[in-house]
Amino acid sequence: MIDYPLKFTPILKEKIWGGEKLHQILGKSSKNKNIGESWEISDVDEDISIVANGYLKGKTLKKLIATFKGDLLGDKVYEKFGENFPLLIKYIDAKEALSIQLHPNDDLAKQRHNSFGKTEMWYVMQSDKNANLIVGFKNEISKSEYISHLENKTLTEILHIDLVNEGDAYFIPTGRVHAIGAGVLLAEIQQTSDVTYRIYDWDRQDAAGNFRELHTDNAIDALDLSAQVSYKTDYSIQLNKNSNIIDCQYFTTNILLIDKKITMDNTNKDSFVIYMCVQGKGVQIKSDNFEENLYYGSSVLIPAKLKKFELIPLGKSKILEIYIK
């Protein structure tokens, strides 16, 4: 039986645009100065998470799924995804702007890359002054207009750009153009996929003088050319109660602002639950059988079999709760 909250060793990714916030603010152990991503829970090939706590320490996420099946994932989740963990959980630090990009849907990703598509969401944890995100187009455009702006390097003229602050949330369905701007630290929840179509990279070169590959042709078929008035997700928060941010077929994300002990009951969920601490000191997760602390900038996986436990705040904190309906 799998009977306690699971922590995993973060998989740190050096990026041309990465910085030091994952180390300096979130406490990730690294001496490098360009860590862009911390993969908290991953089932991506060559980057499988490894348990960091308890009697299962050293076991891979893949091995856990093969052993515990529905007890870990939830019966319905296991029935749908088999021995593939369906989500990739990250913290991202953009010292410089990421490339302007988009992701293919499930059909295109399966056909071209034998992968899931990549629907995702962002929750902004910290942002420097005037930091921004690119999400979607200002106005609906045609394919020929898009190509013209791409060729003339005027793409930013037609993109929707938001200044951002802590607590801002964005839903990024497949096909929607987007980019994290310089100075933004965020939590990202996404389908398990590492397929990205990079369409513009600010003409920047790596240390060897090389430009990163662009995926112009693949992106055209995957691109959503529609537009919205606003791309920011509206949500409200109630103290010590779960409040929904995003609810889609791939994941549900709630937020919990907690300042007192809460008893959690996941009897109505046939899914694992992931907690990410995005503000404050964190919480202790406790039952008669275990005690595990979730600190700011860390993550924990609650197996589907664990239905009842307490969350005890270590100080007023915000926790993201992620699962699959």
Order of alpha helices (4+ residues) and beta strands (2+ residues): beta-alpha-beta-beta-beta-alpha-alpha-alpha-beta-beta-alpha-beta-beta-alpha-beta-beta-beta-beta-beta-alpha-beta-beta-beta-beta-beta-beta-beta-beta-beta
